Amino acid sequence: MTGEKKKKKRLNRSILLAKKIIIKDGGTGIGEPSVYHAVVVIFLEFFAWGLLTTPMLTVLRQTFPQHTFLMNGLIHGVKGLLSFLSAPLIGALSDVWGRKSFLLLTVFFTCAPIPLMKISPWWYFAVISMSGVFAVTFSVIFAYVADITQEHERSTAYGLVSATFAASLVTSPAIGAYLSEAYGDTLVVILATAIALLDICFILVAVPESLPEKMRPASWGAPISWEQADPFASLRKVGQDSTVLLICITVFLSYLPEAGQYSSFFLYLRQVIRFTSETVAAFIAVVGILSILAQTVVLGILMRSIGNKNTILLGLGFQILQLAWYGFGSQPWMMWAAGAVAAMSSITFPAISAIVSRNADPDQQGVVQGMITGIRGLCNGLGPALYGFVFYLFHVELSEMDPADSPDKGAKPNMANPTDESAIIPGPPFLFGACSVLLSLLVALFIPEHNALNLRPGSYKKHNNGAQSHLHSSQGGPCEGKEPLLEDSSV
């Protein structure tokens, strides 16, 4: 018995030592926890991935010369579904072990595939799919920001994180395209790997822990309930209020095609519309800048002048026009014009987030926003796979391996069977998406402008851990609604 007691004491001492090292209150870092720490982490991670936009399209085309769009959809679909399934568990664990360790974990595994692009393309795409388990940096970042900001400061802080994210994707694809053209893809991959390592080092050295010790459970090994880790928990509450149900159906039908578009559109521009690497990078920059303006200046004007609901309807109308234009367009100028419309369609989700925030009770903000976040997470898995499958059904494939940047190439759809329906519909999935958004618009017509959202008492179990409520509100807060247009395009 004495020997067993000594072993238990040693084990307890080891656990306490690990706790002090991993999640010591305040942790190691430079200064006090701040939003700027979160901003730097996000910028470096997505800047590294943005650099790879051009090399990734090239590697994807070379690795999967047949069924390219289908494989691209499956890769991003698996990643999205794994992210959806793992996000609640990682969020719950970060409430116990602290944010810093999970920032390190998510950034490391999200960036792990980068050097594999040149080492082994097959392993690169396999690891990208599996990295979805940890590809939830934004969820942890939002929780980090929630820990260190007051409620009235949170929307501004989330906006800063979103703007930084958008800025990283506005600049990096153009830089990556230039370096790839001038020095080759290898240099771009090395640079992206170095920036990812810099991000990891920044987290280790400079980022302090944001979650105070008093906000964590009394026991370090506190059990995580299945309700906290269940990704479908929020979805099961959808039908408890008619307004919530209408909003969630609107989100699902409109975001499903948008998630699919993110995963395949730049490949579509390169291989079907015949954009060059530089033109794709310029397209990302222009649409990104326009979407930022739409979500700040234009959105504010519309919300004040025509109201929340009409802003949602207008945004959905722009999205239908954009998708239909993408579907029927076969000339580069049509893509540019549709891109401008796409920027305007980005006002939809901030308006949906605002109408939910206005109508929900203060203690139910996290619940309702969490449902919307869950719906969007599910779409991130289903959308890419759906788009890839529709491209496959309509035979939109690579028929040859000629460089996409050849000057003698016209803007002709690169189809397996040139005489088939491609002459009329170059982009079939985009038309499917337009039909889905049209249904979303019809559903949104029935959303009341002002209605108190009322979920049944007891339908949401409040956690005693204050940090968990922070995480719930942060995952579905205003920033989630203002997610930039290009979120999944390069990751």
Buried (B, 14 or more C-beta within 10 A) or exposed (E): EEEEEEEEEEEEEEEEEEBEEBBBBBBEBEEEBBBEBBBBBBBBBBBBBBBBBBBBBBBBBEBBEEBBBBBBBBBBBBBBBBBBBBBBBBBBBBBBBBBBBBBBBBBBBBBBBBBBBBEEBEEBBBBBBBBBBBBBBBBBBBBBBBBBBEEEEBBEBBBBBBBBBBBBBBBBBBBBBBBBBEEEBEBBBBBBBEBBBBBBEBBEEBBBBBBBEEBBBEEBEEEBEEEBBBBEBBBEBBEBBBBBBBBBBBBBBBBBBBBBBBBBBBBBBBBBBBBBBBBBBBBBBBBBBBBBBBBBEBBEEBBEEEBBBBBBBBBBBBBBBBBBBBBBBBEBEBBBBBBBBBBBBBBBBBBBBBBBBEBBEEEBBBBBBBBBBBBBBBBBBBBBBBBBBBBBEBBBBBBEEEEBBEEEEEBBBBBBEEEEEBEEBBBBBBBBBBBBBBBBBEBBEEBEEEBEBBBEEEEBEEBEBBBBBBBBBBBBBBBBBBBBBBBBBBB
